[in-house]
Amino acid sequence: KQEKPLKIFTLGDSNGALPFGWVNQLRGIRVNDSIFNISISGNTIGFNNNGRTSLNTLSNIESHMSKAYSNLGKIDRIIIMLGTNDCKAVFSDSLSVVPANMKKIIKQIKLIARSHNDKPVIYIVSPPPFGLDEMLEEKYKGGMERVSWLNEQLKLAAREESVRFINTCQILIPVFRQLTTDGVHLNE
């Protein structure tokens, strides 16, 4: 049975922005779907990364949703894969606010979707693992410990907000060394 084409909105960071990133991989699998992607290198769940408000999804979710609705007209699925940049060393003292920020994003998405008479299925996809510290740039060192903690918290947030959770970190850990050159970004 042929599945009807979906209208999918994706939100991510560099792993979704790269030409060979997960969003374009999804496009290759879901060839009949319309996918509108806002993945930006450096994007976070709720921090002004490098002092840039444009990299703070929480601050920009209304604008992002507006662009998605303008482009798609309707949204069937929303896939959010953020958190890698929230796990940078510079944000380590503030990591505890990230799960609450993700819940705020989800609440805002649902509110905006309701105003469009929509009820998209929302997925939180965990950020991938980090490599060993010796292969990481200084700004990412200690990242694996932080991303492991964040993934557990995002799983709880997904449950509390009644959205779906995909733990790519758990799936990728056993093979991650073969999938990355810099310990952060996935290879093609």
Backbone as CSV, one residue per row, in Angstrom:
resi,resn,N_x,N_y,N_z,CA_x,CA_y,CA_z,C_x,C_y,C_z
1,LYS,0.848,-1.187,0.000,0.000,0.000,0.000,0.888,1.243,0.000
2,GLN,0.621,2.136,-0.921,1.397,3.374,-1.040,1.027,4.333,0.081
3,GLU,2.028,4.821,0.790,1.808,5.801,1.844,1.673,7.189,1.220
4,LYS,0.762,7.983,1.770,0.605,9.339,1.228,1.852,10.163,1.555
5,PRO,2.230,11.070,0.642,3.382,11.930,0.904,3.151,12.787,2.150
6,LEU,4.208,12.952,2.927,4.137,13.738,4.157,4.808,15.081,3.968
7,LYS,4.378,16.028,4.782,5.020,17.336,4.855,5.778,17.363,6.177
8,ILE,7.094,17.407,6.066,7.976,17.242,7.221,8.803,18.508,7.432
9,PHE,8.826,18.965,8.677,9.647,20.101,9.084,10.774,19.557,9.951
10,THR,12.018,19.841,9.569,13.167,19.371,10.330,13.915,20.551,10.933
11,LEU,14.344,20.367,12.168,15.120,21.369,12.909,16.395,20.701,13.396
12,GLY,17.531,21.284,13.088,18.761,20.652,13.522,19.938,21.601,13.564
13,ASP,21.107,20.986,13.678,22.363,21.723,13.716,23.198,21.303,12.512
14,SER,24.512,21.336,12.625,25.361,21.042,11.469,25.150,19.629,10.919
15,ASN,24.847,18.661,11.768,24.613,17.306,11.268,23.384,17.237,10.355
16,GLY,22.481,18.194,10.462,21.339,18.275,9.558,21.558,19.266,8.430
17,ALA,22.528,20.170,8.597,22.789,21.202,7.588,23.775,20.742,6.517
18,LEU,24.618,19.782,6.855,25.629,19.329,5.900,24.972,18.740,4.651
19,PRO,25.587,18.915,3.484,25.000,18.380,2.249,24.733,16.869,2.315
20,PHE,25.520,16.142,3.093,25.327,14.699,3.244,24.728,14.350,4.610
21,GLY,24.200,15.371,5.301,23.664,15.190,6.648,22.370,14.402,6.693
22,TRP,21.858,14.233,7.906,20.696,13.358,8.113,19.456,13.824,7.365
23,VAL,19.282,15.137,7.178,18.087,15.616,6.483,18.131,15.192,5.007
24,ASN,19.283,15.352,4.365,19.378,14.922,2.971,19.349,13.407,2.843
25,GLN,19.838,12.704,3.855,19.702,11.238,3.869,18.212,10.866,3.925
26,LEU,17.456,11.598,4.757,16.014,11.373,4.864,15.326,11.663,3.537
27,ARG,15.741,12.742,2.884,15.172,13.074,1.563,15.389,11.933,0.571
28,GLY,16.537,11.292,0.649,16.835,10.176,-0.249,15.969,8.960,0.020
29,ILE,15.524,8.812,1.256,14.666,7.682,1.634,13.199,8.014,1.398
30,ARG,12.806,9.231,1.742,11.401,9.671,1.667,11.226,10.566,0.439
31,VAL,11.425,10.014,-0.730,11.491,10.799,-1.964,10.178,11.491,-2.330
32,ASN,9.045,11.004,-1.866,7.766,11.612,-2.206,7.320,12.682,-1.211
33,ASP,8.038,12.816,-0.121,7.670,13.781,0.911,8.216,15.173,0.593
34,SER,7.574,16.187,1.154,8.088,17.558,1.111,8.762,17.809,2.452
35,ILE,10.037,18.154,2.416,10.794,18.382,3.646,11.314,19.811,3.641
36,PHE,10.946,20.546,4.689,11.452,21.899,4.881,12.428,21.846,6.048
37,ASN,13.670,22.236,5.795,14.735,22.067,6.771,15.256,23.405,7.286
38,ILE,15.260,23.536,8.606,15.994,24.623,9.243,17.015,23.965,10.171
39,SER,18.117,23.583,9.584,19.265,23.077,10.326,20.394,24.058,10.077
40,ILE,20.972,24.535,11.159,21.992,25.586,11.078,23.196,25.136,11.891
41,SER,24.360,25.209,11.285,25.577,24.872,12.002,25.687,25.747,13.247
42,GLY,25.861,25.124,14.405,25.957,25.858,15.668,24.641,26.024,16.396
43,ASN,23.546,25.573,15.786,22.218,25.723,16.381,22.139,25.000,17.731
44,THR,21.435,25.601,18.677,21.260,25.032,20.010,19.768,24.920,20.335
45,ILE,19.477,24.241,21.419,18.111,24.170,21.919,17.735,25.514,22.540
46,GLY,18.654,26.115,23.303,18.266,27.349,23.985,19.394,28.260,24.422
47,PHE,20.544,28.198,23.762,21.648,29.102,24.098,21.964,29.999,22.913
48,ASN,22.463,31.192,23.203,22.992,32.076,22.169,24.426,31.630,21.903
49,ASN,24.590,30.682,21.026,25.897,30.113,20.732,26.768,31.159,20.041
50,ASN,27.982,31.290,20.515,28.916,32.295,19.993,28.296,33.695,20.032
51,GLY,27.414,33.933,21.010,26.770,35.230,21.160,25.684,35.512,20.129
52,ARG,25.314,34.522,19.342,24.350,34.719,18.251,22.955,34.208,18.639
53,THR,22.005,35.119,18.737,20.613,34.766,19.024,20.039,33.891,17.918
54,SER,20.535,34.050,16.700,20.028,33.275,15.565,20.279,31.773,15.724
55,LEU,21.161,31.389,16.651,21.462,29.976,16.890,20.705,29.411,18.092
56,ASN,19.752,30.166,18.611,18.961,29.776,19.777,17.559,29.386,19.292
57,THR,17.290,28.092,19.198,16.009,27.618,18.668,14.839,28.099,19.518
58,LEU,14.989,28.088,20.830,13.909,28.552,21.700,13.520,29.992,21.365
59,SER,14.490,30.842,21.141,14.208,32.241,20.805,13.609,32.403,19.407
60,ASN,13.841,31.425,18.539,13.452,31.558,17.139,12.349,30.611,16.690
61,ILE,11.765,29.844,17.607,10.826,28.805,17.185,9.600,29.382,16.476
62,GLU,9.101,30.531,16.917,7.939,31.121,16.232,8.268,31.462,14.785
63,SER,9.405,32.061,14.565,9.847,32.412,13.212,10.073,31.149,12.369
64,HIS,10.709,30.140,12.963,10.955,28.879,12.253,9.636,28.220,11.839
65,MET,8.680,28.202,12.770,7.379,27.588,12.464,6.651,28.376,11.377
66,SER,6.745,29.693,11.437,6.111,30.534,10.423,6.683,30.218,9.034
67,LYS,7.991,30.096,8.946,8.641,29.757,7.671,8.212,28.371,7.199
68,ALA,8.128,27.428,8.135,7.729,26.065,7.770,6.300,26.045,7.229
69,TYR,5.395,26.751,7.900,4.009,26.792,7.423,3.907,27.524,6.083
70,SER,4.691,28.580,5.904,4.680,29.293,4.618,5.156,28.377,3.492
71,ASN,6.134,27.547,3.810,6.704,26.663,2.795,5.870,25.417,2.547
72,LEU,5.343,24.820,3.619,4.648,23.531,3.512,3.123,23.646,3.490
73,GLY,2.592,24.702,4.067,1.140,24.861,4.149,0.520,24.089,5.286
74,LYS,0.987,22.908,5.511,0.535,22.009,6.581,1.764,21.223,7.006
75,ILE,1.776,20.757,8.252,2.918,19.970,8.724,2.400,18.661,9.309
76,ASP,2.889,17.540,8.765,2.514,16.220,9.268,3.483,15.711,10.332
77,ARG,4.762,16.023,10.160,5.799,15.545,11.077,6.779,16.679,11.351
78,ILE,7.273,16.708,12.594,8.351,17.625,12.965,9.436,16.777,13.611
79,ILE,10.643,16.882,13.061,11.781,16.115,13.577,12.819,17.106,14.082
80,ILE,13.130,16.989,15.369,14.079,17.903,16.015,15.302,17.099,16.449
81,MET,16.452,17.427,15.875,17.703,16.790,16.293,18.682,17.889,16.673
82,LEU,18.610,18.280,17.930,19.449,19.331,18.490,20.057,18.836,19.798
83,GLY,21.070,19.516,20.263,21.652,19.199,21.560,23.163,19.069,21.541
84,THR,23.738,18.790,20.375,25.191,18.652,20.304,25.873,19.934,20.784
85,ASN,25.438,21.076,20.268,26.078,22.340,20.648,25.748,22.751,22.077
86,ASP,24.594,22.302,22.592,24.245,22.578,23.990,25.198,21.832,24.927
87,CYS,25.876,20.807,24.406,26.805,20.002,25.212,28.253,20.474,25.102
88,LYS,28.475,21.623,24.493,29.821,22.189,24.450,30.273,22.523,25.869
89,ALA,31.579,22.526,26.070,32.150,22.819,27.390,31.698,24.184,27.909
90,VAL,31.567,25.166,27.034,31.193,26.519,27.456,29.812,26.553,28.123
91,PHE,28.943,25.591,27.800,27.597,25.550,28.375,27.450,24.510,29.491
92,SER,28.549,23.885,29.905,28.459,22.776,30.863,27.805,23.183,32.188
93,ASP,28.052,24.395,32.654,27.450,24.843,33.912,25.959,25.142,33.781
94,SER,25.461,25.257,32.553,24.047,25.582,32.312,23.275,24.441,31.669
95,LEU,23.904,23.285,31.522,23.273,22.162,30.826,21.941,21.763,31.459
96,SER,21.801,21.962,32.744,20.579,21.546,33.438,19.328,22.263,32.941
97,VAL,19.468,23.424,32.281,18.293,24.145,31.777,17.829,23.639,30.406
98,VAL,18.650,22.830,29.750,18.351,22.406,28.378,17.065,21.570,28.281
99,PRO,16.835,20.575,29.141,15.585,19.805,29.013,14.324,20.681,29.147
100,ALA,14.340,21.626,30.072,13.187,22.529,30.224,13.021,23.400,28.984
101,ASN,14.137,23.802,28.382,14.060,24.585,27.144,13.459,23.755,26.014
102,MET,13.809,22.475,25.943,13.215,21.614,24.912,11.712,21.490,25.138
103,LYS,11.295,21.352,26.387,9.854,21.272,26.672,9.145,22.566,26.263
104,LYS,9.785,23.704,26.480,9.201,24.986,26.056,9.055,25.034,24.529
105,ILE,10.055,24.534,23.825,9.990,24.484,22.355,8.812,23.619,21.920
106,ILE,8.670,22.454,22.530,7.580,21.532,22.169,6.226,22.183,22.449
107,LYS,6.082,22.800,23.600,4.818,23.478,23.944,4.494,24.569,22.919
108,GLN,5.500,25.343,22.540,5.303,26.414,21.562,4.924,25.838,20.193
109,ILE,5.581,24.766,19.796,5.263,24.106,18.519,3.808,23.651,18.519
110,LYS,3.391,23.013,19.597,2.013,22.516,19.676,1.011,23.672,19.616
111,LEU,1.313,24.757,20.309,0.433,25.928,20.314,0.301,26.512,18.904
112,ILE,1.411,26.684,18.236,1.405,27.231,16.875,0.691,26.267,15.927
113,ALA,0.944,24.979,16.060,0.289,23.985,15.198,-1.225,24.032,15.387
114,ARG,-1.683,24.144,16.647,-3.125,24.240,16.912,-3.739,25.447,16.219
115,SER,-3.005,26.544,16.198,-3.524,27.755,15.550,-3.671,27.558,14.034
116,HIS,-3.010,26.536,13.504,-3.115,26.183,12.079,-4.021,24.961,11.886
117,ASN,-4.758,24.598,12.939,-5.600,23.385,12.909,-4.803,22.150,12.525
118,ASP,-3.606,22.064,13.043,-2.685,20.966,12.766,-2.344,20.237,14.055
119,LYS,-1.998,18.987,13.921,-1.490,18.219,15.059,-0.393,17.281,14.541
120,PRO,0.782,17.864,14.218,1.853,17.039,13.671,2.413,16.068,14.708
121,VAL,2.909,14.951,14.219,3.645,14.024,15.074,5.029,14.638,15.256
122,ILE,5.445,14.757,16.508,6.724,15.397,16.823,7.709,14.339,17.326
123,TYR,8.920,14.404,16.781,10.001,13.504,17.187,11.148,14.325,17.753
124,ILE,11.619,13.935,18.926,12.890,14.441,19.432,13.896,13.338,19.134
125,VAL,14.909,13.679,18.367,15.975,12.730,18.051,17.187,13.149,18.877
126,SER,17.718,12.213,19.638,18.851,12.547,20.500,20.050,12.981,19.667
127,PRO,20.874,13.855,20.230,22.123,14.160,19.534,22.995,12.904,19.501
128,PRO,23.838,12.786,18.486,24.715,11.617,18.406,25.775,11.662,19.502
129,PRO,26.510,10.565,19.651,27.581,10.551,20.662,28.722,11.502,20.282
130,PHE,29.627,11.679,21.210,30.878,12.378,20.966,31.979,11.325,20.958
131,GLY,33.053,11.634,20.264,34.220,10.762,20.290,34.991,10.932,21.586
132,LEU,36.072,10.198,21.697,36.947,10.306,22.862,37.554,11.705,22.916
133,ASP,37.807,12.188,24.120,38.322,13.546,24.297,39.581,13.821,23.474
134,GLU,40.454,12.810,23.308,41.705,13.054,22.585,41.496,13.368,21.092
135,MET,40.308,13.061,20.570,40.047,13.391,19.168,39.224,14.672,19.011
136,LEU,38.790,15.259,20.128,37.888,16.422,20.083,38.634,17.742,20.193
137,GLU,38.057,18.771,19.550,38.518,20.135,19.793,38.226,20.459,21.255
138,GLU,38.954,21.404,21.801,38.814,21.783,23.212,37.360,22.089,23.592
139,LYS,36.631,22.780,22.709,35.268,23.198,23.028,34.299,22.038,23.199
140,TYR,34.667,20.836,22.733,33.790,19.666,22.850,34.254,18.654,23.906
141,LYS,35.427,18.855,24.502,35.958,17.878,25.467,34.984,17.678,26.624
142,GLY,34.821,16.438,27.040,33.864,16.087,28.085,32.448,15.968,27.551
143,GLY,32.306,16.105,26.255,30.985,16.109,25.626,30.218,14.809,25.748
144,MET,30.921,13.675,25.742,30.201,12.402,25.806,29.445,12.252,27.126
145,GLU,30.054,12.677,28.205,29.371,12.621,29.502,28.140,13.529,29.493
146,ARG,28.297,14.718,28.928,27.173,15.659,28.882,26.062,15.166,27.949
147,VAL,26.432,14.632,26.780,25.404,14.180,25.845,24.678,12.947,26.386
148,SER,25.362,12.098,27.115,24.700,10.927,27.729,23.647,11.394,28.736
149,TRP,24.013,12.361,29.565,23.052,12.912,30.536,21.889,13.568,29.807
150,LEU,22.187,14.385,28.792,21.143,15.097,28.076,20.185,14.135,27.384
151,ASN,20.698,13.073,26.808,19.824,12.115,26.122,18.804,11.507,27.077
152,GLU,19.219,11.181,28.275,18.270,10.646,29.264,17.216,11.686,29.610
153,GLN,17.635,12.934,29.733,16.699,14.014,30.057,15.746,14.311,28.900
154,LEU,16.244,14.237,27.671,15.382,14.459,26.505,14.363,13.333,26.363
155,LYS,14.767,12.135,26.725,13.843,10.998,26.716,12.696,11.245,27.702
156,LEU,13.022,11.734,28.887,11.996,12.070,29.881,11.118,13.221,29.396
157,ALA,11.733,14.233,28.809,10.971,15.383,28.297,10.002,14.929,27.211
158,ALA,10.448,14.039,26.350,9.578,13.523,25.281,8.376,12.813,25.885
159,ARG,8.626,12.010,26.891,7.528,11.286,27.541,6.553,12.268,28.190
160,GLU,7.088,13.260,28.903,6.241,14.244,29.590,5.420,15.076,28.604
161,GLU,5.964,15.335,27.421,5.276,16.158,26.425,4.512,15.320,25.399
162,SER,4.487,14.007,25.604,3.768,13.083,24.714,4.212,13.203,23.262
163,VAL,5.534,13.248,23.079,6.107,13.204,21.741,7.014,11.982,21.656
164,ARG,7.421,11.644,20.462,8.246,10.452,20.258,9.719,10.778,20.435
165,PHE,10.470,9.779,20.892,11.898,9.942,21.130,12.652,8.854,20.380
166,ILE,13.678,9.259,19.657,14.550,8.311,18.960,15.955,8.501,19.518
167,ASN,16.490,7.456,20.127,17.799,7.545,20.775,18.900,7.121,19.800
168,THR,19.290,8.044,18.922,20.351,7.732,17.967,21.696,7.560,18.669
169,CYS,21.868,8.223,19.793,23.124,8.107,20.540,23.370,6.645,20.911
170,GLN,22.381,6.016,21.472,22.496,4.616,21.880,22.767,3.715,20.677
171,ILE,22.117,4.000,19.555,22.291,3.205,18.343,23.704,3.378,17.779
172,LEU,24.225,4.604,17.831,25.499,4.914,17.180,26.743,4.641,18.028
173,ILE,26.617,4.586,19.346,27.792,4.425,20.208,28.691,3.262,19.772
174,PRO,28.161,2.072,19.519,29.058,0.962,19.175,29.858,1.154,17.881
175,VAL,29.381,1.975,16.975,30.049,2.127,15.674,30.518,3.559,15.415
176,PHE,30.402,4.427,16.400,30.643,5.847,16.173,32.054,6.142,15.671
177,ARG,33.048,5.424,16.157,34.439,5.678,15.727,34.601,5.530,14.218
178,GLN,33.795,4.661,13.610,33.873,4.453,12.161,33.040,5.487,11.390
179,LEU,32.239,6.275,12.099,31.316,7.196,11.441,31.714,8.662,11.555
180,THR,32.837,8.942,12.216,33.233,10.336,12.427,34.746,10.492,12.245
181,THR,35.125,11.649,11.785,36.536,11.975,11.658,36.970,12.895,12.795
182,ASP,36.068,13.782,13.201,36.418,14.780,14.226,35.797,14.493,15.602
183,GLY,35.046,13.408,15.740,34.449,13.051,17.017,33.144,13.761,17.328
184,VAL,32.671,14.600,16.404,31.425,15.347,16.609,30.487,15.163,15.434
185,HIS,30.983,15.416,14.241,30.145,15.383,13.046,30.204,14.000,12.397
186,LEU,29.039,13.571,11.920,28.977,12.286,11.231,29.513,12.429,9.816
187,ASN,30.258,11.444,9.373,30.733,11.407,7.990,29.586,11.009,7.087
188,GLU,29.776,11.223,5.787,28.761,10.853,4.820,28.452,9.370,4.912
